């Protein structure tokens, strides 16, 4: 019994020191969401540990937040997007079906939520035909309003 007490104290100290050292090596991440629709959206992003609460984004407005990926409960962020016209989507912003990279930017577009990266991950709206019909052709075909920010095509 005396042996286990003396053995547990150093083991506990080693575990505490390794946790302190691990916090030095945590990697900062940033997730950004840009509204490219012609209407305002309501955005709610969260993880098991962190809740970003409701945000309302105007047209072409960007919202971003930072976190550390080593913190428990912050390895999977998801966001809910709501817009007029019955558009709503829940998508993985970090972890889950999304990549575990730093500095991810998601674009809320007419055809759905898209990651602007080589992975080309897309979460389409459930039924975007009504939205596509209600938007002027010049915007729906290539987002010509702000070509510096947007990919055309």
N, C-alpha and C positions, 0 to 999 in steps of 0.2 A: 504494500500500500504506500509506503514511504517512497518507493522507487517511482510509482506512477505520478505522485505529486511533483517530484523533482523533474520528472521527464516532461510533464505537461506544461510547466512554466516556460522552459526554453522554447518548446514547440509553439506555444502561444505567442511569444515574443517574435519568433521568426515569421509567423503568419502576419502579425501586425506590421512588421518592417517591410514585408513584401507588398502589402497593400499600400503603404505610404509610398514606396518606390514606384508602384504601378501608376499612381496618380500623376507622377512626373511625366509619364510617357503617354498620357491620354491624348487623343487626336481631336482637335476642334473640327466640327463640321458645320456647314451652313446649308439650309434648304431655302430656296426661293420659289415663289409662286407668282406668275405674271398673268394678269387678266387681259386676254386679247379678244374677248367678246365685245359686242357693241352695247352691252348692258352691264350694270353693276352685278357683282356676285357676293354671296356670303360664304366665307371660308372658315372652317374649323379644323385645326390640326392638333394632334395629340399623340402621346405615347402612353405606356402603362404608368409612367412616372410624371410626365410633364403635360400640362394642358395649356395650349396657346389661346384658348377662348375664341369666341366669334370675332371675325374681322370682316369688314365690308370693304371690298375693293372696287374702286371706280374703273372706268375703261382705261386700259394701259397702265394701271397702277401695279406696283410690285410690293409684295410682303415677303420678308425673310426673317429667319430666326437661326440662332446658333446653339449648339449643344455639344457635349463630349460623348463619343461613342463607347467609352469604357464604363460609363455610369450604368449600373443595373437599371433596367426598365426603359432605357433610351436607345435600344438597338432596333426598334421598329416604330417608325412614325407613320401614321396614316392621316389623310385629310378628307373632309367632306366638303363638297362644293355644291352650292344651290344657286340657281339663276331663274329669272322669270321665264315663263314658257314651259314650266314643268321639267326643267333640266336639273338633275341631281346625280352626283357620282361620288362614290367613296373610292379612294385609290391609295396605294402604298407609296409614300413619299421617300422612305428610307427603310431598307430591310424588307422582309416579306418578298414581294415580287419585284421590288425596286433594287437597284444596285447599292452596295455598301461603299460608296465613294464619297469623298469630300466635295462640297460645293455643287449640289444638284439644283438645277433650275427646272421647274415644271411650268408649262404654258397651258392656260385654259383657252382652248380654241373652239371654233365652230364644230369641228368634227370630234371633239373630246379633249381629254387631258393628255398631253404629250411631254415626254422628256426630251430636251434638246441636247442629244449626245449621240455618239456612235451606236449605242444600244437601241435607239429608236423605239423605246417602249411607249405604248399608247394604250390609254383606257378610253374607248369610245363611249359616247352617250348611249343610253338605252335606245332611244329613237330620236335621231337628230334631223329627220327629214322635215319636220315642221319648222325647226329652227333654220335650216338651210333655205327653206322657201321664203322665210320672213326677212332675210338679210339681203341688202342690195347686192347685185352680182359683182360689182367691183371689189367689194370687201370679201365676199365668200370665195371668190376665185383666187385671190392672192394677197389679201390683206395689204392693200396699197397705201393705207393711211400713214404708216410709219415704217417705210422699208428698211431703215437702218437697224431696227430691232427685230424684224421678222424675217423668217424664211419664206420665200414665195414658192408657189408650186402646188 
